[in-house]
Amino acid sequence: MILVTGATGTIGGEVFRRLAAAGERPRAFARDPQRARARLAGAVECVVGDLDRPETLEAALAGVDRVFLLTRQSVRQPHQERNLIDAAARAGARHLVKLSVFRADERSPLRIARQHRDVERALERSGLSYTIVRPVFLMQNLFGMLHGGAIRTAAEDGRLAMVDARDVAAVAVAALTGRGHDGATYTLTGPQSLSFDEVADIVAQQTGTRVRHLRVPPDAVREAVERSGMETWFAEDMARLHHMLAAGYEDLVTDDVRAVTGTSPCTLAEFARDFADRFADTSQAAQAAARSAP
């Protein structure tokens, strides 16, 4: 049995669905099982638990031999993930796949990268068999960035090979169900490094939706992330990340998706076609909100 944390999110939900489709027995770890069943559509095995309460983890891990670990970005993330790693080791789990971040490093200027490297080190010391998955910028992030026909960034002309969350999930599932992934760290990218000007052009061409890239200062990124409800430190990290993207921080293409799954990663054009309705809905909703504003 495989315990899936973050099963109501973009990557975790895709991992859960792919495991179920492959005939595995995934179990969703959730604080709200009704929400998990609604998001995952169907008869889903859920276990109620809280990563901040280690006493709830023993029951969640009963009968589990593999774990997919993904948590929401917060100041509690390292503590929560170490709690689950420790509990999985005590329960005798044989493999854990951790969703990390690109260039996780204790010397990184990004707090998010330092936090994830802290957890990676705990996992390396745990005695568990493990795989670490480090995706770059997700294509799905574009849904939240598109407002009023514009994608606003402080990335300037910086290029990045953003990756589809479906490819990230496919790699995680391969590591959970296959052999040869013990101790591996995979850096997951899409097949092509693009500027946000090119990203906007591709999305517009493939969806028939008017999309442009607007260049804004890093402070505007920070303010937008804070308005979305994220913690201040995370908003500051995102502003810093955009500045780093402008300097080529994620201008990298790897072959890890194809090497692990046997399939080439999704291109942005393919992604935009697959989600054309979602892009159109996002753009239309923003335009309607703008028209109704006083």
C-alpha positions as CSV (number, residue, x, y, z in Angstrom):
1,M,0.0,0.0,0.0
2,I,1.2,3.5,-0.8
3,L,0.4,6.5,1.4
4,V,0.0,9.7,-0.6
5,T,0.3,13.1,1.1
6,G,-0.9,16.2,-0.7
7,A,-3.4,14.2,-2.5
8,T,-5.8,17.1,-2.9
9,G,-3.2,19.2,-4.7
10,T,-2.1,19.4,-8.3
11,I,0.8,16.9,-8.2
12,G,-0.4,14.8,-5.3
13,G,-3.8,14.3,-6.9
14,E,-2.2,13.2,-10.2
15,V,0.1,10.8,-8.3
16,F,-2.9,9.3,-6.6
17,R,-4.9,8.9,-9.8
18,R,-2.0,7.3,-11.7
19,L,-1.3,4.9,-8.9
20,A,-5.0,3.8,-8.8
21,A,-5.0,3.5,-12.6
22,A,-1.9,1.2,-12.4
23,G,-3.7,-1.1,-10.0
24,E,-1.9,0.0,-6.9
25,R,-3.6,0.6,-3.5
26,P,-3.0,4.3,-2.8
27,R,-4.3,5.8,0.5
28,A,-4.9,9.5,0.8
29,F,-3.6,11.2,3.9
30,A,-5.9,14.1,4.7
31,R,-7.1,16.3,7.4
32,D,-10.5,16.6,5.6
33,P,-11.4,13.2,4.0
34,Q,-14.6,14.5,2.5
35,R,-12.6,17.1,0.5
36,A,-10.2,14.4,-0.5
37,R,-12.9,12.1,-1.8
38,A,-14.6,15.0,-3.7
39,R,-11.3,16.1,-5.3
40,L,-10.3,12.5,-6.2
41,A,-13.7,11.5,-7.5
42,G,-14.8,8.2,-6.3
43,A,-14.4,5.6,-3.6
44,V,-11.1,6.6,-2.2
45,E,-9.4,5.2,0.8
46,C,-8.6,8.1,3.1
47,V,-6.9,8.2,6.5
48,V,-7.4,11.3,8.7
49,G,-4.2,12.7,10.2
50,D,-2.2,15.8,10.8
51,L,1.5,16.1,10.1
52,D,1.9,18.5,13.1
53,R,0.5,15.7,15.3
54,P,2.9,12.7,15.2
55,E,0.5,10.6,17.2
56,T,-1.8,10.5,14.2
57,L,0.8,9.0,11.9
58,E,1.1,5.5,13.2
59,A,-2.5,4.6,12.1
60,A,-2.0,6.3,8.8
61,L,1.1,4.2,8.1
62,A,-0.4,0.9,9.1
63,G,0.1,-1.6,6.3
64,V,1.9,1.0,4.2
65,D,5.2,0.1,2.5
66,R,5.7,3.1,0.3
67,V,5.1,6.8,0.9
68,F,4.8,9.9,-1.4
69,L,5.7,13.0,0.6
70,L,4.5,16.4,-0.4
71,T,3.5,19.2,1.9
72,R,2.2,22.8,1.5
73,Q,5.0,25.5,1.6
74,S,5.0,27.0,5.0
75,V,7.3,27.6,8.0
76,R,6.1,24.3,9.3
77,Q,7.1,22.3,6.3
78,P,10.5,21.0,7.5
79,H,9.0,19.9,10.9
80,Q,6.0,18.3,9.3
81,E,8.0,16.3,6.7
82,R,10.5,15.1,9.3
83,N,7.6,13.9,11.4
84,L,6.4,11.7,8.6
85,I,9.9,10.5,7.7
86,D,10.6,9.4,11.3
87,A,7.2,7.7,11.5
88,A,7.7,5.9,8.1
89,A,11.1,4.6,9.3
90,R,9.5,3.3,12.6
91,A,6.7,1.7,10.6
92,G,9.1,-0.2,8.4
93,A,8.2,1.5,5.1
94,R,10.5,0.3,2.4
95,H,10.6,3.4,0.1
96,L,9.8,7.1,0.3
97,V,9.5,9.5,-2.6
98,K,9.9,13.2,-1.6
99,L,8.7,16.1,-3.7
100,S,11.4,18.7,-3.3
101,V,12.4,21.9,-5.2
102,F,14.9,22.8,-7.9
103,R,18.4,23.3,-6.5
104,A,17.5,22.5,-2.9
105,D,20.6,23.7,-1.1
106,E,21.3,24.9,2.5
107,R,23.3,27.9,1.0
108,S,20.5,29.0,-1.3
109,P,19.3,32.6,-1.1
110,L,15.8,31.1,-1.2
111,R,14.4,29.9,2.1
112,I,12.2,27.4,0.3
113,A,15.3,25.7,-1.1
114,R,17.1,25.7,2.3
115,Q,14.0,24.2,4.0
116,H,13.7,21.4,1.4
117,R,17.5,20.6,1.6
118,D,17.1,20.3,5.4
119,V,14.4,17.7,4.9
120,E,16.4,15.9,2.2
121,R,19.3,15.5,4.6
122,A,16.9,14.1,7.3
123,L,15.7,11.6,4.7
124,E,19.2,10.6,3.7
125,R,20.0,9.9,7.4
126,S,16.7,8.1,8.1
127,G,17.7,4.6,6.9
128,L,14.8,4.6,4.4
129,S,15.2,3.8,0.8
130,Y,14.3,7.1,-0.9
131,T,14.0,9.0,-4.2
132,I,14.1,12.8,-4.3
133,V,12.2,14.6,-7.1
134,R,13.1,18.2,-7.8
135,P,10.9,19.9,-10.5
136,V,11.5,23.3,-11.9
137,F,8.7,25.9,-12.4
138,L,5.4,24.1,-13.1
139,M,3.4,24.9,-16.2
140,Q,0.3,24.8,-14.1
141,N,1.5,27.9,-12.3
142,L,0.5,29.8,-15.4
143,F,-3.2,29.4,-14.5
144,G,-2.7,31.5,-11.4
145,M,-0.4,34.0,-13.2
146,L,-2.7,34.9,-16.1
147,H,-4.9,37.9,-15.2
148,G,-6.7,40.1,-17.7
149,G,-4.8,38.6,-20.7
150,A,-1.4,39.1,-19.2
151,I,1.3,37.1,-17.4
152,R,3.2,39.4,-15.1
153,T,6.7,38.5,-14.1
154,A,10.0,40.1,-13.0
155,A,11.9,37.5,-15.0
156,E,12.7,39.9,-17.8
157,D,14.4,37.9,-20.6
158,G,15.3,35.0,-18.4
159,R,14.6,31.5,-19.8
160,L,13.3,28.4,-18.0
161,A,12.3,24.9,-19.1
162,M,9.0,24.8,-17.1
163,V,7.6,21.3,-16.6
164,D,4.1,19.8,-16.6
165,A,2.9,18.5,-13.2
166,R,1.7,15.4,-15.0
167,D,5.3,14.6,-15.9
168,V,6.4,15.2,-12.3
169,A,3.6,12.8,-11.1
170,A,4.7,10.2,-13.7
171,V,8.2,10.2,-12.4
172,A,7.1,9.9,-8.8
173,V,4.8,7.0,-9.7
174,A,7.7,5.3,-11.5
175,A,9.9,5.7,-8.4
176,L,7.2,4.4,-6.2
177,T,6.4,1.3,-8.3
178,G,9.6,0.5,-10.1
179,R,13.2,-0.5,-9.3
180,G,16.5,1.2,-9.6
181,H,15.5,4.6,-8.0
182,D,17.0,4.1,-4.5
183,G,19.1,7.1,-3.6
184,A,18.3,8.9,-6.8
185,T,17.7,12.6,-7.2
186,Y,15.9,13.7,-10.3
187,T,15.8,17.2,-11.6
188,L,12.7,17.5,-13.8
189,T,12.3,20.0,-16.6
190,G,10.3,20.4,-19.8
191,P,12.0,19.8,-23.1
192,Q,12.6,23.5,-24.0
193,S,13.9,26.6,-22.3
194,L,11.7,29.6,-23.0
195,S,11.4,33.2,-22.0
196,F,8.1,34.5,-20.7
197,D,7.6,36.5,-23.9
198,E,7.8,33.1,-25.8
199,V,5.6,31.5,-23.2
200,A,2.9,34.1,-23.7
201,D,3.1,33.8,-27.5
202,I,2.8,30.0,-27.3
203,V,-0.2,30.0,-25.0
204,A,-1.9,32.6,-27.1
205,Q,-1.3,30.7,-30.4
206,Q,-2.4,27.3,-29.0
207,T,-5.5,28.6,-27.1
208,G,-6.8,31.4,-29.3
209,T,-6.7,33.6,-26.1
210,R,-5.1,37.0,-26.0
211,V,-2.0,36.6,-23.8
212,R,1.0,38.9,-23.3
213,H,3.9,39.1,-21.0
214,L,4.0,42.2,-18.8
215,R,7.3,43.0,-17.1
216,V,6.9,44.2,-13.5
217,P,9.4,44.8,-10.6
218,P,10.0,42.1,-8.0
219,D,8.1,44.1,-5.4
220,A,4.9,43.7,-7.6
221,V,5.5,39.9,-7.6
222,R,5.8,39.9,-3.8
223,E,2.6,42.0,-3.3
224,A,0.7,39.7,-5.7
225,V,1.8,36.6,-3.8
226,E,0.9,38.1,-0.5
227,R,-2.5,39.1,-1.8
228,S,-3.1,35.4,-2.7
229,G,-2.8,34.5,1.0
230,M,0.7,33.1,1.1
231,E,3.0,33.8,4.0
232,T,5.3,36.9,3.8
233,W,8.5,34.9,3.7
234,F,7.2,32.9,0.7
235,A,6.1,36.0,-1.1
236,E,9.6,37.4,-0.6
237,D,11.1,34.2,-1.9
238,M,9.0,34.4,-5.1
239,A,10.1,37.9,-5.7
240,R,13.7,36.9,-5.3
241,L,13.1,33.8,-7.5
242,H,11.9,36.0,-10.3
243,H,15.0,38.1,-10.1
244,M,17.1,34.9,-10.2
245,L,15.1,33.7,-13.2
246,A,16.1,36.9,-15.0
247,A,19.7,35.9,-14.4
248,G,19.2,32.3,-15.8
249,Y,18.6,30.4,-12.6
250,E,16.4,27.8,-14.3
251,D,17.8,28.0,-17.8
252,L,18.4,24.2,-17.8
253,V,17.0,21.2,-19.7
254,T,17.5,17.7,-18.3
255,D,16.6,14.3,-19.7
256,D,15.4,12.9,-16.4
257,V,11.7,12.7,-17.2
258,R,12.3,10.6,-20.3
259,A,15.0,8.5,-18.6
260,V,12.7,7.5,-15.7
261,T,9.4,7.2,-17.6
262,G,10.5,6.3,-21.1
263,T,8.4,9.2,-22.4
264,S,9.5,12.7,-23.5
265,P,8.1,15.5,-21.3
266,C,5.2,17.5,-22.4
267,T,5.9,20.7,-24.4
268,L,4.3,24.0,-23.5
269,A,2.4,23.9,-26.8
270,E,0.9,20.5,-25.9
271,F,0.1,21.6,-22.4
272,A,-1.6,24.8,-23.7
273,R,-3.7,22.8,-26.1
274,D,-4.7,20.3,-23.4
275,F,-5.8,23.0,-21.1
276,A,-7.1,25.6,-23.6
277,D,-10.5,25.7,-21.9
278,R,-8.8,26.4,-18.6
279,F,-6.8,29.2,-20.0
280,A,-9.8,30.7,-21.6
281,D,-11.9,30.5,-18.4
282,T,-9.0,32.1,-16.4
283,S,-8.7,35.0,-18.9
284,Q,-12.5,35.6,-19.2
285,A,-13.0,35.5,-15.4
286,A,-10.3,38.1,-14.9
287,Q,-11.7,40.4,-17.6
288,A,-15.3,40.1,-16.2
289,A,-13.9,41.0,-12.7
290,A,-12.2,44.0,-14.2
291,R,-15.4,45.2,-15.9
292,S,-17.5,44.8,-12.8
293,A,-15.0,46.7,-10.6
294,P,-16.2,50.1,-9.4
